[in-house]
Amino acid sequence: MELWAIVEPGKPLQKIHEEDPVPAGSEVLVRVTHCGVCHSDLHLWKGEYDLGGGKKLNILERGVSLPRAPGHEVLGEVVAVGPDAEGVKVGDTRVIYPWMGCGECAVCKRGDENMCDKPHAVGVIHHGGFGSHVLLPHPRYLFDYGNVDPAVAVTFACSGITVYSAIAKMGDMPKDSMILLIGAGGLGFAALTMLQALGYSNIIMSDISESKRDAALEAGAIGFVLSGPDMIDEVHKIAGGAPAACIDLVNNGKTTQVGLDVLGRGGKLVLVGVGGGEIPLSTAGMIFKPRQIIGSATGSLHDLAAVIKLANDGKLPPVPVNRMPKDQANEAIDKLEHGQVTGRIILTS
């Protein structure tokens, strides 16, 4: 199989070749036809994560070995199955749930493999969709996406379930609540469309790039605020007060501080991105002005099933996608790094 792989962090991906895997037991081999390009791929490519306080987490400390083909938003055709694989056959086209855990612990058995302490994620620990094939340990990670455009359906496995899970963490919030989204990239637009699908309409978007304004407003945001020193005042002006919740899809310290400060008493801040950094936190201030800070990591197998159903029921508008051939994987990484993407880049084979 062919792999556009990280061979050295921060260096251009290299096209390498490995033997095609032969599925055994319950394993399934999928030929990749579509792969989304995510900011998490960008962090993996750079080789480290900023934990704040001068601390860095190297990808090798996450259990990653190189070379590694990134890409965790994957859709493709089943081309081979092991003798014990049930419920799937050669020729099926499926979305892959990438956030595999150990598959054996209580967390995994209830479907929350994204919360397992022994992650085996596709495109991180195992080769992902930047390769020509992906080998899975079991058919339970394959989902029929119905009648949705595959270039849209492939985004459900990361951006779709990530925002669905983050919205759920806001709790039972009135549908007319004001909500701020920080970041108008692929995740930001996925969050906007998901909020709309779930009945929310008062959504404000924010980004460092003025070029995202028109797309945000056309997609249904009631306002767009450019990041800067006046951002909180501008959000309050549009919202008529403090928003009830903020979802930070960047989460780089500066954005998280704004996300916390923009909220009023009882507000909820859900952290999604891995931009890195830290914020000072007044412990007494969290009493005088109580708010919640909630971390959210991708989503569960149940979340993927729910997102696919929303889309097939006609309730989930498609996110903007930009198709690029897989041989332009390095160009896709470069565009994402420099903030030149509205919506999602989808690599096609």
Secondary structure, DSSP 8 states (H G I E B T S, - for coil): -EEEEBSSTTS--EEEE-------TT-EEEEEEEEEE-HHHHHHHHTEEEEETTEEEEGGGGT--SSB----EEEEEEEEE-TT--S--TT-EEEE------SSSHHHHTT-GGG-SS---BTTTB--TTBSEEEES-GGGEE--TTS-HHHHGGGGTHHHHHHHHHHTT-S--TT--EEEE--SHHHHHHHHHHHHTT---EEEEES-GGGHHHHHHTT-SEEEESSTTHHHHHHHHHTS--SEEEESS-SSHHHHHHHHT--TT-EEEE-----------TTHHHHS--EEEE--S--HHHHHHHHHHHHTT-S----EEEEEGGGHHHHHHHHHTT--SSEEEEE-
